[in-house]
Amino acid sequence: MKKKHIFWKIAGGIVGVFVLVVIGLAIYLKTALPDIPVENITVNVTAERVERGAYLANHVMVCIDCHSTRDYGKFSGPIVSGTEGGGGEAFTRELGFPGNYYASNITPYNLESWSDGEIYRAITAGVTKDNRALFPIMPYPSYGTLDLEDIFSVIAYLRTLPAVEKKTQVSESDFPMNFIIHMIPKVATPGTRPDTTDFLKYGEYMVTASGCVGCHTQMKQGKIIEAMKFAGGLEFPMGEIMVASANITPDKATGIGNWTEEAFIARFKAYDLSTFAPFEVPEGGFNSIMPWTMYAGMDTTDLRAIYTYLMSVKPIENRVVLFKAN
């Protein structure tokens, strides 16, 4: 009887210690992380940087895509004029995310009090001014590997945006992501933009900057499935329809393996707003989540490099139904 009493006393003590450890770990994750310092950075806003930043933010990294209001009543959801940078795009549980995440306002209305170092940390390490961890639907792990000058150019451009007076909802994560999210941000490890003549390396850089993998790879609990990189199939409910991202691996049967470079470039340039007018999509009609009208403004050299790199990745057979009833 006495032995049983001692056993339960010891067991109770072990459970108590375990509970304390778990509570301590939870408090640590919630209060001490993310632990990413703000760098002392001053970005000089020059005409050259603003021009480069505008190109990147609108046609490559497409920051303005997620951080604006898109008109999904028209094909490809073009940006609603006057909302550029105002935020609000939602990435919700209904889309398969482990919580509800909202793109923030990145115009001076919200960022005016942020230092250049704080903006840099948010873009490249995923930590806000008030030390909140961002969910990596904002592809900061990729942005943290880009050339410093490209990031500085984006910051310079954001400083010049017209202020959009709009407050956005605060993102929220479900359990256990509400703890895990604090461990995701990492200190940026900037790289160097390759020479544009090295199409393979430069193409990889541009694919990273463009965030292709994020939409063209299926996810599980908000994380991409590595074995299916670029194979498409990520679904996006759009009202009565479900749209899926295409397989952009060089698989000849189900991907873009039979596409020529010219066809690849022409697919993008077909939606250049200088010649293409986004049309109204009837209810239940085919639409696309892909911001074609933004990517259409990408330089032809950059598109050629992207094509070259995509043709070098592993071909994955994955037949995707791009459009179906929701």
Secondary structure by P-SEA (a helix, b strand, c coil): caaaaaaaaaaaaaaaaaaaaaaaaaaaaaccccccccccccccccaaaaaaaaaaaccccccccccbbbcccccccccccccccccccccccccccccbbbbccccccccccccaaaaaaaacccccccccccccccaaaaaaaccaaaaaaaaaaaaaccccbbbbbbbbbcaaaaaaaaaccccccccccccccaaaaaaaaaaaaaccccccccccccccccccccccccccccccbbbbbcccccccccccccccaaaaaaaaaccccccccbbbbccccccccccccccccccaaaaaaaaaaaaacccccccccccccc
